[in-house]
Amino acid sequence: MPDREELTDQIAKLKTKEADPAEIEEKERILNRVEELHETNPMLGHRGCRLGIVFPEITEMQARAIFEAACELTKHKKKVFPEVMIPLVGHINEFRNQKEVVVRVAEETQRKYRVKIKYLVGTMIEIPRACLTADEIASEAEFFSFGTNDLTQMTYGFSRDDAGKFLQYYTDHGILDQDPFVSLDQSGVGQLVEMGVKKGRLTRKDLKVGICGEHGGDPDSVVFCHKAGLDYVSCSPYRVPIARLAAAQAAIGKEVEEYTSA
């Protein structure tokens, strides 16, 4: 397809020259089509931990802000327990690289303020490879949070930014039962979550595991997370009441199931 910027520039020049309206209309038709087909892939390039690995000063700045705030509060007799989450990790060496920065800054800041604070360094599981190697990652990470929105797009090869162009067609024509960004795909993405939980806890038995994202406010997804052994779900504020109700129903359902089976 023609370049958007070049088309825009051509149209602007044609209009200043009062060119043939038909020619301008044709260029605008092509531009509109280019705009319709334009897509972005937000998961490639300098995203997540990759940005901090290539530009460690960004991770240092963020970690210093967290730990300076924590130390300030500690000096004012406030109890704090920071949990620093490294995003978009796909390989244990990525996590080790960023954890080293976080721990170093944490120790430097505590020495500066002359206080000691407890903190954890964990990771956001958003890439299928992280689920496959969760046992390795758990040897370094102290908690997992499944970013199921991004895990869904990485597993399906969909982009949340532009999947709306075809997902409605998919659901209308029975290709998919429902939008996988609304309700967690339990048979596909769910398998990766279950694998990540199981393998992670083989290495670290007390590993705290949860999910964050819009799936955390979907009742069916919450029930699945409960069955998969997750400790918590996180979602948008307006969906919290639904998530709490679904979590309570899942817990009651499990108790009833255990009671009747006994």
RODO-2510 file (C-alpha; in nm, 4 decimals, decimal comma):
residues 262
     n   res          X          Y          Z
     1     m     0,0000     0,0000     0,0000
     2     p     0,1131     0,3596    -0,0564
     3     d     0,2694     0,5424     0,2355
     4     r     0,0153     0,7341     0,4466
     5     e     0,2352     1,0389     0,4948
     6     e     0,3168     1,0620     0,1247
     7     l    -0,0517     1,0413     0,0347
     8     t    -0,1426     1,3069     0,2893
     9     d     0,1286     1,5341     0,1521
    10     q     0,0166     1,4764    -0,2076
    11     i    -0,3458     1,5589    -0,1234
    12     a    -0,2441     1,8782     0,0558
    13     k    -0,0369     1,9917    -0,2443
    14     l    -0,3169     1,9082    -0,4902
    15     k    -0,5627     2,1132    -0,2867
    16     t    -0,3328     2,4170    -0,2786
    17     k    -0,2955     2,3965    -0,6542
    18     e    -0,6707     2,3637    -0,7026
    19     a    -0,6157     2,0427    -0,8979
    20     d    -0,8824     1,8306    -1,0615
    21     p    -1,1391     1,7376    -0,7908
    22     a    -1,1586     1,3851    -0,9319
    23     e    -0,7842     1,3382    -0,8789
    24     i    -0,8119     1,4652    -0,5221
    25     e    -1,1105     1,2397    -0,4584
    26     e    -0,9198     0,9353    -0,5870
    27     k    -0,6201     1,0129    -0,3646
    28     e    -0,8501     1,0573    -0,0631
    29     r    -1,0222     0,7262    -0,1431
    30     i    -0,6850     0,5513    -0,1416
    31     l    -0,5848     0,7289     0,1814
    32     n    -0,9080     0,6186     0,3510
    33     r    -0,8393     0,2604     0,2491
    34     v    -0,4821     0,2814     0,3787
    35     e    -0,6163     0,4148     0,7092
    36     e    -0,8652     0,1257     0,7320
    37     l    -0,5918    -0,1327     0,6767
    38     h    -0,3311     0,0341     0,8966
    39     e    -0,2281    -0,1874     1,1884
    40     t     0,0085    -0,1639     1,4810
    41     n     0,1741    -0,4397     1,6776
    42     p     0,2271    -0,3152     2,0323
    43     m     0,4153    -0,6226     2,1551
    44     l     0,7255    -0,5941     1,9386
    45     g     1,0161    -0,3559     1,9703
    46     h     1,1142    -0,1783     2,2911
    47     r     0,8311    -0,2929     2,5143
    48     g     0,8307    -0,4148     2,8737
    49     c     1,1599    -0,5378     3,0125
    50     r     1,3292    -0,4938     2,6746
    51     l     1,3180    -0,1179     2,7183
    52     g     1,4797    -0,1424     3,0614
    53     i     1,7447    -0,3857     2,9417
    54     v     1,8589    -0,1633     2,6556
    55     f     1,8131     0,1552     2,8603
    56     p     1,8794     0,0487     3,2229
    57     e     1,8585     0,4075     3,3436
    58     i     1,4801     0,3861     3,2955
    59     t     1,4533     0,0859     3,5286
    60     e     1,6859     0,2566     3,7751
    61     m     1,4729     0,5708     3,7751
    62     q     1,1503     0,3771     3,8310
    63     a     1,3005     0,1561     4,1027
    64     r     1,4526     0,4555     4,2806
    65     a     1,1169     0,6325     4,2863
    66     i     0,9510     0,3235     4,4374
    67     f     1,2120     0,2671     4,7061
    68     e     1,2624     0,6305     4,7985
    69     a     0,8869     0,6576     4,8541
    70     a     0,8905     0,3348     5,0564
    71     c     1,1815     0,4553     5,2691
    72     e     1,0175     0,7933     5,3294
    73     l     0,7011     0,6225     5,4508
    74     t     0,9001     0,3808     5,6663
    75     k     1,0747     0,6723     5,8371
    76     h     0,7289     0,8106     5,9141
    77     k     0,6336     0,4803     6,0835
    78     k     0,4161     0,3634     5,7951
    79     k     0,4285    -0,0045     5,7028
    80     v     0,5006    -0,0607     5,3348
    81     f     0,5722    -0,3736     5,1338
    82     p     0,6682    -0,2915     4,7734
    83     e     0,6222    -0,5592     4,5089
    84     v     0,8192    -0,4695     4,1978
    85     m     0,6959    -0,6421     3,8830
    86     i     0,9178    -0,6851     3,5762
    87     p     0,6950    -0,6816     3,2654
    88     l     0,6964    -0,8896     2,9472
    89     v     0,9629    -1,1393     3,0516
    90     g     1,0124    -1,4295     2,8118
    91     h     1,3532    -1,5578     2,9252
    92     i     1,5004    -1,5969     3,2725
    93     n     1,8063    -1,3928     3,1735
    94     e     1,5809    -1,0969     3,0994
    95     f     1,4421    -1,1222     3,4500
    96     r     1,7860    -1,1623     3,6073
    97     n     1,9084    -0,8540     3,4233
    98     q     1,6275    -0,6348     3,5516
    99     k     1,6157    -0,7871     3,8992
   100     e     1,9828    -0,7011     3,9462
   101     v     1,9058    -0,3361     3,8752
   102     v     1,6070    -0,3311     4,1099
   103     v     1,7905    -0,5024     4,3966
   104     r     2,0962    -0,2789     4,3577
   105     v     1,8867     0,0379     4,3653
   106     a     1,6829    -0,0953     4,6584
   107     e     1,9968    -0,1590     4,8634
   108     e     2,1496     0,1781     4,7717
   109     t     1,8312     0,3597     4,8700
   110     q     1,7962     0,1775     5,2011
   111     r     2,1560     0,2635     5,2916
   112     k     2,0917     0,6264     5,2010
   113     y     1,7824     0,6469     5,4249
   114     r     1,9237     0,4115     5,6897
   115     v     1,6113     0,1999     5,6985
   116     k     1,5289    -0,1600     5,6093
   117     i     1,2189    -0,2564     5,4152
   118     k     1,0804    -0,5857     5,2932
   119     y     1,0073    -0,6114     4,9241
   120     l     0,9521    -0,8669     4,6503
   121     v     1,0619    -0,8745     4,2882
   122     g     0,8336    -1,0702     4,0573
   123     t     0,7240    -1,0739     3,6989
   124     m     0,4298    -1,0250     3,4685
   125     i     0,3730    -1,3419     3,2660
   126     e     0,2564    -1,2182     2,9261
   127     i     0,4561    -1,4249     2,6776
   128     p     0,3865    -1,7957     2,6052
   129     r     0,7542    -1,8827     2,6505
   130     a     0,7371    -1,7566     3,0069
   131     c     0,4618    -2,0114     3,0792
   132     l     0,6668    -2,2892     2,9218
   133     t     0,9723    -2,2010     3,1312
   134     a     0,7904    -2,0882     3,4449
   135     d     0,9905    -2,3309     3,6596
   136     e     1,3132    -2,1549     3,5574
   137     i     1,1707    -1,8063     3,6017
   138     a     1,0308    -1,8955     3,9464
   139     s     1,3831    -1,9731     4,0656
   140     e     1,4390    -1,5963     4,0565
   141     a     1,0909    -1,4395     4,0570
   142     e     0,9106    -1,4175     4,3908
   143     f     0,5617    -1,3806     4,2453
   144     f     0,3795    -1,4119     3,9133
   145     s     0,1032    -1,1962     3,7735
   146     f    -0,0453    -1,3224     3,4490
   147     g    -0,1095    -1,0369     3,2092
   148     t    -0,3864    -1,2266     3,0344
   149     n    -0,4716    -0,9440     2,7937
   150     d    -0,1244    -0,9518     2,6393
   151     l    -0,0891    -1,3286     2,6845
   152     t    -0,4056    -1,3662     2,4778
   153     q    -0,2783    -1,1501     2,1948
   154     m     0,0609    -1,3209     2,1939
   155     t    -0,1002    -1,6661     2,1920
   156     y    -0,3563    -1,5902     1,9229
   157     g    -0,1374    -1,3566     1,7215
   158     f    -0,4061    -1,0891     1,7589
   159     s    -0,3437    -0,7276     1,8511
   160     r    -0,5852    -0,5666     2,0927
   161     d    -0,5353    -0,2358     1,9125
   162     d    -0,6903    -0,3520     1,5869
   163     a    -0,8473    -0,6958     1,6454
   164     g    -1,1837    -0,5217     1,6638
   165     k    -1,1749    -0,4981     1,2855
   166     f    -1,2427    -0,8713     1,2538
   167     l    -1,3362    -1,0178     1,5943
   168     q    -1,6997    -0,9163     1,5603
   169     y    -1,7096    -1,1023     1,2284
   170     y    -1,5480    -1,4041     1,3976
   171     t    -1,8089    -1,4206     1,6727
   172     d    -2,1000    -1,3460     1,4376
   173     h    -1,9979    -1,6309     1,2070
   174     g    -1,9140    -1,8853     1,4748
   175     i    -1,5384    -1,8919     1,4233
   176     l    -1,5029    -1,7991     1,7897
   177     d    -1,7723    -1,8389     2,0559
   178     q    -1,6755    -1,5115     2,2210
   179     d    -1,4199    -1,2350     2,2145
   180     p    -1,1055    -1,3798     2,3834
   181     f    -1,0187    -1,0338     2,5155
   182     v    -1,3487    -1,0207     2,7050
   183     s    -1,3619    -1,3736     2,8464
   184     l    -1,0475    -1,5813     2,8912
   185     d    -0,9910    -1,8543     2,6319
   186     q    -0,9773    -2,1383     2,8828
   187     s    -0,8890    -2,4181     2,6404
   188     g    -0,5954    -2,2345     2,4840
   189     v    -0,4633    -1,9422     2,6863
   190     g    -0,5995    -2,1125     2,9990
   191     q    -0,3695    -2,4087     2,9423
   192     l    -0,0718    -2,1756     2,9448
   193     v    -0,1912    -2,0173     3,2708
   194     e    -0,2356    -2,3587     3,4334
   195     m     0,1051    -2,4676     3,3105
   196     g     0,2670    -2,1516     3,4412
   197     v     0,1097    -2,1949     3,7850
   198     k     0,2026    -2,5633     3,8091
   199     k     0,5603    -2,5258     3,6875
   200     g     0,6186    -2,2115     3,8897
   201     r     0,5090    -2,3757     4,2139
   202     l     0,7207    -2,6827     4,1450
   203     t     1,0189    -2,4522     4,1918
   204     r     0,8739    -2,2142     4,4528
   205     k     0,5967    -2,3725     4,6588
   206     d     0,4838    -2,0437     4,8166
   207     l     0,4724    -1,8570     4,4841
   208     k     0,1941    -1,5968     4,4891
   209     v     0,0106    -1,5986     4,1584
   210     g    -0,2649    -1,3811     4,0155
   211     i    -0,3862    -1,2153     3,6980
   212     c    -0,4337    -0,8543     3,6039
   213     g    -0,6393    -0,7158     3,3219
   214     e    -0,9980    -0,7069     3,2071
   215     h    -1,0343    -1,0844     3,2402
   216     g    -1,0173    -1,0265     3,6142
   217     g    -1,3644    -0,8733     3,5977
   218     d    -1,5239    -1,1478     3,3882
   219     p    -1,7181    -1,3995     3,6045
   220     d    -1,6304    -1,7059     3,3935
   221     s    -1,2633    -1,6078     3,3914
   222     v    -1,2635    -1,5532     3,7679
   223     v    -1,4064    -1,9015     3,8261
   224     f    -1,1384    -2,0485     3,5997
   225     c    -0,8642    -1,8617     3,7885
   226     h    -0,9977    -1,9985     4,1173
   227     k    -0,9868    -2,3546     3,9847
   228     a    -0,6377    -2,2990     3,8442
   229     g    -0,5120    -2,2112     4,1931
   230     l    -0,4539    -1,8406     4,1527
   231     d    -0,4432    -1,6259     4,4661
   232     y    -0,6003    -1,3066     4,3333
   233     v    -0,7399    -1,1247     4,0315
   234     s    -0,7001    -0,7586     3,9442
   235     c    -0,9231    -0,5543     3,7150
   236     s    -1,0597    -0,2074     3,6430
   237     p    -1,2221    -0,0387     3,9445
   238     y    -1,5730    -0,0473     3,7995
   239     r    -1,5511    -0,4257     3,7582
   240     v    -1,4376    -0,4980     4,1134
   241     p    -1,7914    -0,5707     4,2491
   242     i    -1,8504    -0,8287     3,9748
   243     a    -1,5087    -0,9850     4,0340
   244     r    -1,5692    -1,0111     4,4110
   245     l    -1,9080    -1,1715     4,3597
   246     a    -1,7681    -1,4221     4,1082
   247     a    -1,4763    -1,5032     4,3394
   248     a    -1,7144    -1,5636     4,6307
   249     q    -1,9356    -1,7894     4,4185
   250     a    -1,6303    -1,9838     4,2993
   251     a    -1,5088    -2,0331     4,6572
   252     i    -1,8540    -2,1442     4,7772
   253     g    -1,8865    -2,3770     4,4798
   254     k    -1,5552    -2,5403     4,5640
   255     e    -1,6563    -2,5867     4,9288
   256     v    -1,9869    -2,7443     4,8242
   257     e    -1,8073    -2,9729     4,5792
   258     e    -1,5573    -3,0840     4,8444
   259     y    -1,8377    -3,1405     5,0978
   260     t    -2,0565    -3,3472     4,8622
   261     s    -1,7611    -3,5553     4,7401
   262     a    -1,6661    -3,6320     5,1019
***
